């Protein structure tokens, strides 16, 4: 879906608002240094917010690949 690397939780949510997925599967690149409310996301709260948005859109996690500086997360439409 995206070649954009998401660097903040807020950017991730806004990206999904503008580029709402519509296919059966898609990928989302998330920076290893993701921030939430301007701070490093050490607890994973920012990813939880992004995942909540995706669950609301009907998508489930389908694994990820570690890349240099980011993770490429895969998602599948719920059946």
mmJSON file of the N, C-alpha and C atoms, coordinates in Angstrom:
{"data_MODEL":{"atom_site":{
"group_PDB":["ATOM","ATOM","ATOM","ATOM","ATOM","ATOM","ATOM","ATOM","ATOM","ATOM","ATOM","ATOM","ATOM","ATOM","ATOM","ATOM","ATOM","ATOM","ATOM","ATOM","ATOM","ATOM","ATOM","ATOM","ATOM","ATOM","ATOM","ATOM","ATOM","ATOM","ATOM","ATOM","ATOM","ATOM","ATOM","ATOM","ATOM","ATOM","ATOM","ATOM","ATOM","ATOM","ATOM","ATOM","ATOM","ATOM","ATOM","ATOM","ATOM","ATOM","ATOM","ATOM","ATOM","ATOM","ATOM","ATOM","ATOM","ATOM","ATOM","ATOM","ATOM","ATOM","ATOM","ATOM","ATOM","ATOM","ATOM","ATOM","ATOM","ATOM","ATOM","ATOM","ATOM","ATOM","ATOM","ATOM","ATOM","ATOM","ATOM","ATOM","ATOM","ATOM","ATOM","ATOM","ATOM","ATOM","ATOM","ATOM","ATOM","ATOM","ATOM","ATOM","ATOM","ATOM","ATOM","ATOM","ATOM","ATOM","ATOM","ATOM","ATOM","ATOM","ATOM","ATOM","ATOM","ATOM","ATOM","ATOM","ATOM","ATOM","ATOM","ATOM","ATOM","ATOM","ATOM","ATOM","ATOM","ATOM","ATOM","ATOM","ATOM","ATOM","ATOM","ATOM","ATOM","ATOM","ATOM","ATOM","ATOM","ATOM","ATOM","ATOM","ATOM","ATOM","ATOM","ATOM","ATOM","ATOM","ATOM","ATOM","ATOM","ATOM","ATOM","ATOM","ATOM","ATOM","ATOM","ATOM","ATOM","ATOM","ATOM","ATOM","ATOM","ATOM","ATOM","ATOM","ATOM","ATOM","ATOM","ATOM","ATOM","ATOM","ATOM","ATOM","ATOM","ATOM","ATOM","ATOM","ATOM","ATOM","ATOM","ATOM","ATOM","ATOM","ATOM","ATOM","ATOM","ATOM","ATOM","ATOM","ATOM","ATOM","ATOM","ATOM","ATOM","ATOM","ATOM","ATOM","ATOM","ATOM","ATOM","ATOM","ATOM","ATOM","ATOM","ATOM","ATOM","ATOM","ATOM","ATOM","ATOM","ATOM","ATOM","ATOM","ATOM","ATOM","ATOM","ATOM","ATOM","ATOM","ATOM","ATOM","ATOM","ATOM","ATOM","ATOM","ATOM","ATOM","ATOM","ATOM","ATOM","ATOM","ATOM","ATOM","ATOM","ATOM","ATOM","ATOM","ATOM","ATOM","ATOM","ATOM","ATOM","ATOM","ATOM","ATOM","ATOM"],
"id":[1,2,3,4,5,6,7,8,9,10,11,12,13,14,15,16,17,18,19,20,21,22,23,24,25,26,27,28,29,30,31,32,33,34,35,36,37,38,39,40,41,42,43,44,45,46,47,48,49,50,51,52,53,54,55,56,57,58,59,60,61,62,63,64,65,66,67,68,69,70,71,72,73,74,75,76,77,78,79,80,81,82,83,84,85,86,87,88,89,90,91,92,93,94,95,96,97,98,99,100,101,102,103,104,105,106,107,108,109,110,111,112,113,114,115,116,117,118,119,120,121,122,123,124,125,126,127,128,129,130,131,132,133,134,135,136,137,138,139,140,141,142,143,144,145,146,147,148,149,150,151,152,153,154,155,156,157,158,159,160,161,162,163,164,165,166,167,168,169,170,171,172,173,174,175,176,177,178,179,180,181,182,183,184,185,186,187,188,189,190,191,192,193,194,195,196,197,198,199,200,201,202,203,204,205,206,207,208,209,210,211,212,213,214,215,216,217,218,219,220,221,222,223,224,225,226,227,228,229,230,231,232,233,234,235,236,237],
"type_symbol":["N","C","C","N","C","C","N","C","C","N","C","C","N","C","C","N","C","C","N","C","C","N","C","C","N","C","C","N","C","C","N","C","C","N","C","C","N","C","C","N","C","C","N","C","C","N","C","C","N","C","C","N","C","C","N","C","C","N","C","C","N","C","C","N","C","C","N","C","C","N","C","C","N","C","C","N","C","C","N","C","C","N","C","C","N","C","C","N","C","C","N","C","C","N","C","C","N","C","C","N","C","C","N","C","C","N","C","C","N","C","C","N","C","C","N","C","C","N","C","C","N","C","C","N","C","C","N","C","C","N","C","C","N","C","C","N","C","C","N","C","C","N","C","C","N","C","C","N","C","C","N","C","C","N","C","C","N","C","C","N","C","C","N","C","C","N","C","C","N","C","C","N","C","C","N","C","C","N","C","C","N","C","C","N","C","C","N","C","C","N","C","C","N","C","C","N","C","C","N","C","C","N","C","C","N","C","C","N","C","C","N","C","C","N","C","C","N","C","C","N","C","C","N","C","C","N","C","C","N","C","C","N","C","C","N","C","C"],
"label_atom_id":["N","CA","C","N","CA","C","N","CA","C","N","CA","C","N","CA","C","N","CA","C","N","CA","C","N","CA","C","N","CA","C","N","CA","C","N","CA","C","N","CA","C","N","CA","C","N","CA","C","N","CA","C","N","CA","C","N","CA","C","N","CA","C","N","CA","C","N","CA","C","N","CA","C","N","CA","C","N","CA","C","N","CA","C","N","CA","C","N","CA","C","N","CA","C","N","CA","C","N","CA","C","N","CA","C","N","CA","C","N","CA","C","N","CA","C","N","CA","C","N","CA","C","N","CA","C","N","CA","C","N","CA","C","N","CA","C","N","CA","C","N","CA","C","N","CA","C","N","CA","C","N","CA","C","N","CA","C","N","CA","C","N","CA","C","N","CA","C","N","CA","C","N","CA","C","N","CA","C","N","CA","C","N","CA","C","N","CA","C","N","CA","C","N","CA","C","N","CA","C","N","CA","C","N","CA","C","N","CA","C","N","CA","C","N","CA","C","N","CA","C","N","CA","C","N","CA","C","N","CA","C","N","CA","C","N","CA","C","N","CA","C","N","CA","C","N","CA","C","N","CA","C","N","CA","C","N","CA","C","N","CA","C","N","CA","C","N","CA","C","N","CA","C","N","CA","C"],
"label_alt_id":[null,null,null,null,null,null,null,null,null,null,null,null,null,null,null,null,null,null,null,null,null,null,null,null,null,null,null,null,null,null,null,null,null,null,null,null,null,null,null,null,null,null,null,null,null,null,null,null,null,null,null,null,null,null,null,null,null,null,null,null,null,null,null,null,null,null,null,null,null,null,null,null,null,null,null,null,null,null,null,null,null,null,null,null,null,null,null,null,null,null,null,null,null,null,null,null,null,null,null,null,null,null,null,null,null,null,null,null,null,null,null,null,null,null,null,null,null,null,null,null,null,null,null,null,null,null,null,null,null,null,null,null,null,null,null,null,null,null,null,null,null,null,null,null,null,null,null,null,null,null,null,null,null,null,null,null,null,null,null,null,null,null,null,null,null,null,null,null,null,null,null,null,null,null,null,null,null,null,null,null,null,null,null,null,null,null,null,null,null,null,null,null,null,null,null,null,null,null,null,null,null,null,null,null,null,null,null,null,null,null,null,null,null,null,null,null,null,null,null,null,null,null,null,null,null,null,null,null,null,null,null,null,null,null,null,null,null],
"label_comp_id":["UNK","UNK","UNK","UNK","UNK","UNK","UNK","UNK","UNK","UNK","UNK","UNK","UNK","UNK","UNK","UNK","UNK","UNK","UNK","UNK","UNK","UNK","UNK","UNK","UNK","UNK","UNK","UNK","UNK","UNK","UNK","UNK","UNK","UNK","UNK","UNK","UNK","UNK","UNK","UNK","UNK","UNK","UNK","UNK","UNK","UNK","UNK","UNK","UNK","UNK","UNK","UNK","UNK","UNK","UNK","UNK","UNK","UNK","UNK","UNK","UNK","UNK","UNK","UNK","UNK","UNK","UNK","UNK","UNK","UNK","UNK","UNK","UNK","UNK","UNK","UNK","UNK","UNK","UNK","UNK","UNK","UNK","UNK","UNK","UNK","UNK","UNK","UNK","UNK","UNK","UNK","UNK","UNK","UNK","UNK","UNK","UNK","UNK","UNK","UNK","UNK","UNK","UNK","UNK","UNK","UNK","UNK","UNK","UNK","UNK","UNK","UNK","UNK","UNK","UNK","UNK","UNK","UNK","UNK","UNK","UNK","UNK","UNK","UNK","UNK","UNK","UNK","UNK","UNK","UNK","UNK","UNK","UNK","UNK","UNK","UNK","UNK","UNK","UNK","UNK","UNK","UNK","UNK","UNK","UNK","UNK","UNK","UNK","UNK","UNK","UNK","UNK","UNK","UNK","UNK","UNK","UNK","UNK","UNK","UNK","UNK","UNK","UNK","UNK","UNK","UNK","UNK","UNK","UNK","UNK","UNK","UNK","UNK","UNK","UNK","UNK","UNK","UNK","UNK","UNK","UNK","UNK","UNK","UNK","UNK","UNK","UNK","UNK","UNK","UNK","UNK","UNK","UNK","UNK","UNK","UNK","UNK","UNK","UNK","UNK","UNK","UNK","UNK","UNK","UNK","UNK","UNK","UNK","UNK","UNK","UNK","UNK","UNK","UNK","UNK","UNK","UNK","UNK","UNK","UNK","UNK","UNK","UNK","UNK","UNK","UNK","UNK","UNK","UNK","UNK","UNK","UNK","UNK","UNK","UNK","UNK","UNK"],
"label_asym_id":["A","A","A","A","A","A","A","A","A","A","A","A","A","A","A","A","A","A","A","A","A","A","A","A","A","A","A","A","A","A","A","A","A","A","A","A","A","A","A","A","A","A","A","A","A","A","A","A","A","A","A","A","A","A","A","A","A","A","A","A","A","A","A","A","A","A","A","A","A","A","A","A","A","A","A","A","A","A","A","A","A","A","A","A","A","A","A","A","A","A","A","A","A","A","A","A","A","A","A","A","A","A","A","A","A","A","A","A","A","A","A","A","A","A","A","A","A","A","A","A","A","A","A","A","A","A","A","A","A","A","A","A","A","A","A","A","A","A","A","A","A","A","A","A","A","A","A","A","A","A","A","A","A","A","A","A","A","A","A","A","A","A","A","A","A","A","A","A","A","A","A","A","A","A","A","A","A","A","A","A","A","A","A","A","A","A","A","A","A","A","A","A","A","A","A","A","A","A","A","A","A","A","A","A","A","A","A","A","A","A","A","A","A","A","A","A","A","A","A","A","A","A","A","A","A","A","A","A","A","A","A","A","A","A","A","A","A"],
"label_entity_id":["1","1","1","1","1","1","1","1","1","1","1","1","1","1","1","1","1","1","1","1","1","1","1","1","1","1","1","1","1","1","1","1","1","1","1","1","1","1","1","1","1","1","1","1","1","1","1","1","1","1","1","1","1","1","1","1","1","1","1","1","1","1","1","1","1","1","1","1","1","1","1","1","1","1","1","1","1","1","1","1","1","1","1","1","1","1","1","1","1","1","1","1","1","1","1","1","1","1","1","1","1","1","1","1","1","1","1","1","1","1","1","1","1","1","1","1","1","1","1","1","1","1","1","1","1","1","1","1","1","1","1","1","1","1","1","1","1","1","1","1","1","1","1","1","1","1","1","1","1","1","1","1","1","1","1","1","1","1","1","1","1","1","1","1","1","1","1","1","1","1","1","1","1","1","1","1","1","1","1","1","1","1","1","1","1","1","1","1","1","1","1","1","1","1","1","1","1","1","1","1","1","1","1","1","1","1","1","1","1","1","1","1","1","1","1","1","1","1","1","1","1","1","1","1","1","1","1","1","1","1","1","1","1","1","1","1","1"],
"label_seq_id":[1,1,1,2,2,2,3,3,3,4,4,4,5,5,5,6,6,6,7,7,7,8,8,8,9,9,9,10,10,10,11,11,11,12,12,12,13,13,13,14,14,14,15,15,15,16,16,16,17,17,17,18,18,18,19,19,19,20,20,20,21,21,21,22,22,22,23,23,23,24,24,24,25,25,25,26,26,26,27,27,27,28,28,28,29,29,29,30,30,30,31,31,31,32,32,32,33,33,33,34,34,34,35,35,35,36,36,36,37,37,37,38,38,38,39,39,39,40,40,40,41,41,41,42,42,42,43,43,43,44,44,44,45,45,45,46,46,46,47,47,47,48,48,48,49,49,49,50,50,50,51,51,51,52,52,52,53,53,53,54,54,54,55,55,55,56,56,56,57,57,57,58,58,58,59,59,59,60,60,60,61,61,61,62,62,62,63,63,63,64,64,64,65,65,65,66,66,66,67,67,67,68,68,68,69,69,69,70,70,70,71,71,71,72,72,72,73,73,73,74,74,74,75,75,75,76,76,76,77,77,77,78,78,78,79,79,79],
"pdbx_PDB_ins_code":[null,null,null,null,null,null,null,null,null,null,null,null,null,null,null,null,null,null,null,null,null,null,null,null,null,null,null,null,null,null,null,null,null,null,null,null,null,null,null,null,null,null,null,null,null,null,null,null,null,null,null,null,null,null,null,null,null,null,null,null,null,null,null,null,null,null,null,null,null,null,null,null,null,null,null,null,null,null,null,null,null,null,null,null,null,null,null,null,null,null,null,null,null,null,null,null,null,null,null,null,null,null,null,null,null,null,null,null,null,null,null,null,null,null,null,null,null,null,null,null,null,null,null,null,null,null,null,null,null,null,null,null,null,null,null,null,null,null,null,null,null,null,null,null,null,null,null,null,null,null,null,null,null,null,null,null,null,null,null,null,null,null,null,null,null,null,null,null,null,null,null,null,null,null,null,null,null,null,null,null,null,null,null,null,null,null,null,null,null,null,null,null,null,null,null,null,null,null,null,null,null,null,null,null,null,null,null,null,null,null,null,null,null,null,null,null,null,null,null,null,null,null,null,null,null,null,null,null,null,null,null,null,null,null,null,null,null],
"Cartn_x":[0.828,0.0,0.866,1.941,2.662,4.159,4.815,6.264,6.674,5.704,5.93,6.279,7.327,7.656,7.044,6.13,5.421,6.373,6.525,7.477,6.806,5.528,4.798,3.447,2.915,1.594,0.549,0.641,-0.327,-0.274,0.928,1.102,0.477,0.619,0.049,-1.465,-2.089,-3.547,-4.04,-3.379,-3.77,-3.585,-2.482,-2.23,-3.371,-3.805,-4.894,-6.224,-6.425,-7.635,-7.665,-6.519,-6.43,-6.319,-5.572,-5.311,-5.917,-7.192,-7.851,-7.688,-7.206,-7.003,-8.333,-8.306,-9.534,-9.31,-8.06,-7.777,-7.834,-7.702,-7.754,-6.556,-5.439,-4.248,-3.466,-2.629,-1.766,-0.619,0.351,1.515,1.652,2.227,2.442,3.837,4.667,6.038,6.05,6.537,6.58,8.031,8.473,9.839,10.165,11.406,11.869,11.875,11.911,11.933,10.587,9.475,8.126,7.956,7.313,6.997,5.491,5.093,3.689,3.597,2.818,2.668,4.017,4.899,6.178,7.281,6.992,7.984,8.24,9.413,9.675,8.613,8.173,7.115,7.725,8.305,9.006,8.061,6.8,5.857,4.997,5.023,4.198,2.801,2.54,1.215,0.856,1.825,1.565,1.15,1.821,1.437,0.054,-0.287,-1.619,-2.689,-2.416,-3.361,-3.525,-2.411,-2.469,-3.212,-2.911,-3.592,-5.086,-5.466,-6.881,-7.591,-6.93,-7.489,-7.694,-6.683,-6.761,-7.829,-7.947,-9.004,-10.368,-10.524,-11.775,-12.083,-11.042,-11.224,-11.426,-11.37,-11.63,-10.393,-9.21,-7.962,-7.333,-6.672,-5.962,-4.483,-3.595,-2.161,-1.86,-0.86,-0.461,1.069,1.732,3.184,3.891,5.225,6.034,7.42,8.13,9.531,10.339,11.452,12.348,13.209,13.213,14.042,15.043,15.845,16.827,16.131,15.902,15.302,13.798,13.144,11.683,11.223,9.973,9.327,8.223,8.108,7.065,5.974,4.91,3.811,2.831,2.342,1.348,0.001,-1.063,-2.416,-3.318,-4.309,-5.291,-6.691,-7.573,-8.976,-9.593,-10.352,-11.041,-12.047,-12.21,-13.156,-14.471],
"Cartn_y":[-1.197,0.0,1.251,1.223,2.465,2.275,3.253,3.307,4.352,4.988,5.97,5.24,5.691,5.125,6.028,5.463,6.194,6.407,7.681,8.007,8.385,8.786,9.131,8.429,8.177,7.564,8.444,9.723,10.658,10.638,10.571,10.485,9.185,8.095,6.814,6.846,7.42,7.51,8.412,9.546,10.464,9.798,9.076,8.369,7.401,6.645,5.689,6.387,7.57,8.344,8.768,9.19,9.692,8.557,7.509,6.387,5.108,5.136,3.973,2.755,1.632,0.446,-0.099,-0.659,-1.23,-2.615,-3.056,-4.371,-5.447,-6.711,-7.836,-7.848,-7.267,-7.196,-5.937,-5.504,-4.363,-4.376,-3.492,-3.378,-1.937,-1.795,-0.474,-0.461,0.496,0.611,1.532,1.008,1.75,1.872,3.1,3.369,2.671,2.197,1.625,2.673,3.941,5.021,5.747,4.992,5.554,6.369,7.519,8.334,8.394,8.692,8.85,10.074,11.052,12.323,13.011,12.87,13.552,12.84,11.656,10.906,9.54,8.973,7.621,6.643,5.755,4.795,3.542,3.699,2.597,1.486,1.812,0.817,0.171,0.711,0.168,0.763,1.798,2.422,3.0,3.58,4.157,3.098,1.954,0.865,0.335,0.353,-0.082,0.84,2.14,3.104,2.844,2.629,2.345,1.03,0.007,-1.275,-1.136,-0.366,-0.149,0.459,1.418,2.033,0.974,0.118,-0.927,-1.969,-2.343,-3.282,-2.693,-1.396,-0.707,-0.676,-0.751,-0.784,-2.209,-3.185,-4.572,-5.379,-4.955,-5.65,-6.283,-7.414,-8.138,-8.214,-8.229,-8.368,-9.699,-9.676,-10.874,-10.961,-10.575,-10.676,-9.394,-9.459,-8.308,-8.784,-7.903,-8.121,-6.976,-7.292,-6.25,-5.781,-4.504,-3.888,-2.972,-2.289,-1.366,-0.085,0.053,1.258,1.24,0.172,0.098,-1.353,-1.546,-2.844,-2.689,-3.669,-3.686,-4.639,-4.067,-4.852,-5.226,-6.469,-6.952,-7.102,-6.779,-6.874,-7.536,-8.31,-8.999,-8.564,-8.436,-8.127,-9.3,-9.0,-10.074,-10.754,-12.042,-12.82,-12.968],
"Cartn_z":[0.0,0.0,0.0,0.755,0.965,0.857,0.29,0.352,1.382,1.999,3.043,4.334,5.021,6.317,7.384,8.151,9.19,10.371,10.782,11.845,13.166,13.111,14.327,14.316,15.493,15.603,14.925,15.169,14.602,13.073,12.52,11.065,10.54,11.287,10.884,10.82,11.849,11.88,10.749,10.555,9.478,8.115,7.941,6.683,6.382,7.385,7.18,6.921,7.472,7.178,5.712,5.201,3.822,2.811,3.171,2.265,2.83,3.107,3.702,2.795,3.35,2.514,2.014,0.808,0.242,-0.359,-0.407,-0.98,0.104,-0.303,0.635,1.572,1.133,1.974,1.635,2.551,2.299,3.293,3.069,3.938,4.411,5.586,6.176,6.796,6.383,6.889,8.109,9.239,10.496,10.95,11.192,11.614,12.934,13.064,14.333,15.438,15.058,16.056,16.113,15.997,16.059,17.344,17.222,18.393,18.595,19.835,20.203,21.088,20.668,21.393,21.593,20.602,20.634,21.397,21.924,22.7,22.059,22.271,21.751,22.263,21.396,21.744,22.368,23.547,24.217,24.676,24.951,25.467,24.381,23.17,22.096,22.04,22.826,22.841,21.476,20.788,19.465,18.461,18.487,17.589,17.948,19.236,19.652,19.072,19.031,18.461,16.957,16.261,14.824,14.575,15.37,15.21,15.486,16.492,16.78,15.574,14.926,13.717,12.636,12.444,11.422,11.743,13.0,13.392,13.083,13.332,13.026,11.537,10.712,9.264,8.748,9.665,9.286,8.913,9.348,9.007,10.244,10.008,11.063,10.711,11.72,11.457,10.763,9.883,9.141,9.077,10.154,10.231,9.813,9.866,9.469,9.062,8.369,8.02,8.597,9.248,9.736,8.571,8.324,7.295,7.987,7.218,7.783,8.244,9.552,10.109,10.236,9.756,9.868,9.769,10.153,9.976,8.941,8.073,7.059,7.541,8.108,8.656,7.551,7.593,6.634,7.349,6.641,7.168,6.149,6.638,5.806,6.228,5.254,5.535,6.287,7.342,8.083,7.181,7.387,6.566,7.258],
"occupancy":[1.0,1.0,1.0,1.0,1.0,1.0,1.0,1.0,1.0,1.0,1.0,1.0,1.0,1.0,1.0,1.0,1.0,1.0,1.0,1.0,1.0,1.0,1.0,1.0,1.0,1.0,1.0,1.0,1.0,1.0,1.0,1.0,1.0,1.0,1.0,1.0,1.0,1.0,1.0,1.0,1.0,1.0,1.0,1.0,1.0,1.0,1.0,1.0,1.0,1.0,1.0,1.0,1.0,1.0,1.0,1.0,1.0,1.0,1.0,1.0,1.0,1.0,1.0,1.0,1.0,1.0,1.0,1.0,1.0,1.0,1.0,1.0,1.0,1.0,1.0,1.0,1.0,1.0,1.0,1.0,1.0,1.0,1.0,1.0,1.0,1.0,1.0,1.0,1.0,1.0,1.0,1.0,1.0,1.0,1.0,1.0,1.0,1.0,1.0,1.0,1.0,1.0,1.0,1.0,1.0,1.0,1.0,1.0,1.0,1.0,1.0,1.0,1.0,1.0,1.0,1.0,1.0,1.0,1.0,1.0,1.0,1.0,1.0,1.0,1.0,1.0,1.0,1.0,1.0,1.0,1.0,1.0,1.0,1.0,1.0,1.0,1.0,1.0,1.0,1.0,1.0,1.0,1.0,1.0,1.0,1.0,1.0,1.0,1.0,1.0,1.0,1.0,1.0,1.0,1.0,1.0,1.0,1.0,1.0,1.0,1.0,1.0,1.0,1.0,1.0,1.0,1.0,1.0,1.0,1.0,1.0,1.0,1.0,1.0,1.0,1.0,1.0,1.0,1.0,1.0,1.0,1.0,1.0,1.0,1.0,1.0,1.0,1.0,1.0,1.0,1.0,1.0,1.0,1.0,1.0,1.0,1.0,1.0,1.0,1.0,1.0,1.0,1.0,1.0,1.0,1.0,1.0,1.0,1.0,1.0,1.0,1.0,1.0,1.0,1.0,1.0,1.0,1.0,1.0,1.0,1.0,1.0,1.0,1.0,1.0,1.0,1.0,1.0,1.0,1.0,1.0,1.0,1.0,1.0,1.0,1.0,1.0],
"B_iso_or_equiv":[0.0,0.0,0.0,0.0,0.0,0.0,0.0,0.0,0.0,0.0,0.0,0.0,0.0,0.0,0.0,0.0,0.0,0.0,0.0,0.0,0.0,0.0,0.0,0.0,0.0,0.0,0.0,0.0,0.0,0.0,0.0,0.0,0.0,0.0,0.0,0.0,0.0,0.0,0.0,0.0,0.0,0.0,0.0,0.0,0.0,0.0,0.0,0.0,0.0,0.0,0.0,0.0,0.0,0.0,0.0,0.0,0.0,0.0,0.0,0.0,0.0,0.0,0.0,0.0,0.0,0.0,0.0,0.0,0.0,0.0,0.0,0.0,0.0,0.0,0.0,0.0,0.0,0.0,0.0,0.0,0.0,0.0,0.0,0.0,0.0,0.0,0.0,0.0,0.0,0.0,0.0,0.0,0.0,0.0,0.0,0.0,0.0,0.0,0.0,0.0,0.0,0.0,0.0,0.0,0.0,0.0,0.0,0.0,0.0,0.0,0.0,0.0,0.0,0.0,0.0,0.0,0.0,0.0,0.0,0.0,0.0,0.0,0.0,0.0,0.0,0.0,0.0,0.0,0.0,0.0,0.0,0.0,0.0,0.0,0.0,0.0,0.0,0.0,0.0,0.0,0.0,0.0,0.0,0.0,0.0,0.0,0.0,0.0,0.0,0.0,0.0,0.0,0.0,0.0,0.0,0.0,0.0,0.0,0.0,0.0,0.0,0.0,0.0,0.0,0.0,0.0,0.0,0.0,0.0,0.0,0.0,0.0,0.0,0.0,0.0,0.0,0.0,0.0,0.0,0.0,0.0,0.0,0.0,0.0,0.0,0.0,0.0,0.0,0.0,0.0,0.0,0.0,0.0,0.0,0.0,0.0,0.0,0.0,0.0,0.0,0.0,0.0,0.0,0.0,0.0,0.0,0.0,0.0,0.0,0.0,0.0,0.0,0.0,0.0,0.0,0.0,0.0,0.0,0.0,0.0,0.0,0.0,0.0,0.0,0.0,0.0,0.0,0.0,0.0,0.0,0.0,0.0,0.0,0.0,0.0,0.0,0.0],
"pdbx_formal_charge":[null,null,null,null,null,null,null,null,null,null,null,null,null,null,null,null,null,null,null,null,null,null,null,null,null,null,null,null,null,null,null,null,null,null,null,null,null,null,null,null,null,null,null,null,null,null,null,null,null,null,null,null,null,null,null,null,null,null,null,null,null,null,null,null,null,null,null,null,null,null,null,null,null,null,null,null,null,null,null,null,null,null,null,null,null,null,null,null,null,null,null,null,null,null,null,null,null,null,null,null,null,null,null,null,null,null,null,null,null,null,null,null,null,null,null,null,null,null,null,null,null,null,null,null,null,null,null,null,null,null,null,null,null,null,null,null,null,null,null,null,null,null,null,null,null,null,null,null,null,null,null,null,null,null,null,null,null,null,null,null,null,null,null,null,null,null,null,null,null,null,null,null,null,null,null,null,null,null,null,null,null,null,null,null,null,null,null,null,null,null,null,null,null,null,null,null,null,null,null,null,null,null,null,null,null,null,null,null,null,null,null,null,null,null,null,null,null,null,null,null,null,null,null,null,null,null,null,null,null,null,null,null,null,null,null,null,null],
"auth_seq_id":[1,1,1,2,2,2,3,3,3,4,4,4,5,5,5,6,6,6,7,7,7,8,8,8,9,9,9,10,10,10,11,11,11,12,12,12,13,13,13,14,14,14,15,15,15,16,16,16,17,17,17,18,18,18,19,19,19,20,20,20,21,21,21,22,22,22,23,23,23,24,24,24,25,25,25,26,26,26,27,27,27,28,28,28,29,29,29,30,30,30,31,31,31,32,32,32,33,33,33,34,34,34,35,35,35,36,36,36,37,37,37,38,38,38,39,39,39,40,40,40,41,41,41,42,42,42,43,43,43,44,44,44,45,45,45,46,46,46,47,47,47,48,48,48,49,49,49,50,50,50,51,51,51,52,52,52,53,53,53,54,54,54,55,55,55,56,56,56,57,57,57,58,58,58,59,59,59,60,60,60,61,61,61,62,62,62,63,63,63,64,64,64,65,65,65,66,66,66,67,67,67,68,68,68,69,69,69,70,70,70,71,71,71,72,72,72,73,73,73,74,74,74,75,75,75,76,76,76,77,77,77,78,78,78,79,79,79],
"auth_comp_id":["UNK","UNK","UNK","UNK","UNK","UNK","UNK","UNK","UNK","UNK","UNK","UNK","UNK","UNK","UNK","UNK","UNK","UNK","UNK","UNK","UNK","UNK","UNK","UNK","UNK","UNK","UNK","UNK","UNK","UNK","UNK","UNK","UNK","UNK","UNK","UNK","UNK","UNK","UNK","UNK","UNK","UNK","UNK","UNK","UNK","UNK","UNK","UNK","UNK","UNK","UNK","UNK","UNK","UNK","UNK","UNK","UNK","UNK","UNK","UNK","UNK","UNK","UNK","UNK","UNK","UNK","UNK","UNK","UNK","UNK","UNK","UNK","UNK","UNK","UNK","UNK","UNK","UNK","UNK","UNK","UNK","UNK","UNK","UNK","UNK","UNK","UNK","UNK","UNK","UNK","UNK","UNK","UNK","UNK","UNK","UNK","UNK","UNK","UNK","UNK","UNK","UNK","UNK","UNK","UNK","UNK","UNK","UNK","UNK","UNK","UNK","UNK","UNK","UNK","UNK","UNK","UNK","UNK","UNK","UNK","UNK","UNK","UNK","UNK","UNK","UNK","UNK","UNK","UNK","UNK","UNK","UNK","UNK","UNK","UNK","UNK","UNK","UNK","UNK","UNK","UNK","UNK","UNK","UNK","UNK","UNK","UNK","UNK","UNK","UNK","UNK","UNK","UNK","UNK","UNK","UNK","UNK","UNK","UNK","UNK","UNK","UNK","UNK","UNK","UNK","UNK","UNK","UNK","UNK","UNK","UNK","UNK","UNK","UNK","UNK","UNK","UNK","UNK","UNK","UNK","UNK","UNK","UNK","UNK","UNK","UNK","UNK","UNK","UNK","UNK","UNK","UNK","UNK","UNK","UNK","UNK","UNK","UNK","UNK","UNK","UNK","UNK","UNK","UNK","UNK","UNK","UNK","UNK","UNK","UNK","UNK","UNK","UNK","UNK","UNK","UNK","UNK","UNK","UNK","UNK","UNK","UNK","UNK","UNK","UNK","UNK","UNK","UNK","UNK","UNK","UNK","UNK","UNK","UNK","UNK","UNK","UNK"],
"auth_asym_id":["A","A","A","A","A","A","A","A","A","A","A","A","A","A","A","A","A","A","A","A","A","A","A","A","A","A","A","A","A","A","A","A","A","A","A","A","A","A","A","A","A","A","A","A","A","A","A","A","A","A","A","A","A","A","A","A","A","A","A","A","A","A","A","A","A","A","A","A","A","A","A","A","A","A","A","A","A","A","A","A","A","A","A","A","A","A","A","A","A","A","A","A","A","A","A","A","A","A","A","A","A","A","A","A","A","A","A","A","A","A","A","A","A","A","A","A","A","A","A","A","A","A","A","A","A","A","A","A","A","A","A","A","A","A","A","A","A","A","A","A","A","A","A","A","A","A","A","A","A","A","A","A","A","A","A","A","A","A","A","A","A","A","A","A","A","A","A","A","A","A","A","A","A","A","A","A","A","A","A","A","A","A","A","A","A","A","A","A","A","A","A","A","A","A","A","A","A","A","A","A","A","A","A","A","A","A","A","A","A","A","A","A","A","A","A","A","A","A","A","A","A","A","A","A","A","A","A","A","A","A","A","A","A","A","A","A","A"],
"auth_atom_id":["N","CA","C","N","CA","C","N","CA","C","N","CA","C","N","CA","C","N","CA","C","N","CA","C","N","CA","C","N","CA","C","N","CA","C","N","CA","C","N","CA","C","N","CA","C","N","CA","C","N","CA","C","N","CA","C","N","CA","C","N","CA","C","N","CA","C","N","CA","C","N","CA","C","N","CA","C","N","CA","C","N","CA","C","N","CA","C","N","CA","C","N","CA","C","N","CA","C","N","CA","C","N","CA","C","N","CA","C","N","CA","C","N","CA","C","N","CA","C","N","CA","C","N","CA","C","N","CA","C","N","CA","C","N","CA","C","N","CA","C","N","CA","C","N","CA","C","N","CA","C","N","CA","C","N","CA","C","N","CA","C","N","CA","C","N","CA","C","N","CA","C","N","CA","C","N","CA","C","N","CA","C","N","CA","C","N","CA","C","N","CA","C","N","CA","C","N","CA","C","N","CA","C","N","CA","C","N","CA","C","N","CA","C","N","CA","C","N","CA","C","N","CA","C","N","CA","C","N","CA","C","N","CA","C","N","CA","C","N","CA","C","N","CA","C","N","CA","C","N","CA","C","N","CA","C","N","CA","C","N","CA","C","N","CA","C","N","CA","C","N","CA","C","N","CA","C"],
"pdbx_PDB_model_num":[1,1,1,1,1,1,1,1,1,1,1,1,1,1,1,1,1,1,1,1,1,1,1,1,1,1,1,1,1,1,1,1,1,1,1,1,1,1,1,1,1,1,1,1,1,1,1,1,1,1,1,1,1,1,1,1,1,1,1,1,1,1,1,1,1,1,1,1,1,1,1,1,1,1,1,1,1,1,1,1,1,1,1,1,1,1,1,1,1,1,1,1,1,1,1,1,1,1,1,1,1,1,1,1,1,1,1,1,1,1,1,1,1,1,1,1,1,1,1,1,1,1,1,1,1,1,1,1,1,1,1,1,1,1,1,1,1,1,1,1,1,1,1,1,1,1,1,1,1,1,1,1,1,1,1,1,1,1,1,1,1,1,1,1,1,1,1,1,1,1,1,1,1,1,1,1,1,1,1,1,1,1,1,1,1,1,1,1,1,1,1,1,1,1,1,1,1,1,1,1,1,1,1,1,1,1,1,1,1,1,1,1,1,1,1,1,1,1,1,1,1,1,1,1,1,1,1,1,1,1,1,1,1,1,1,1,1]
}}}
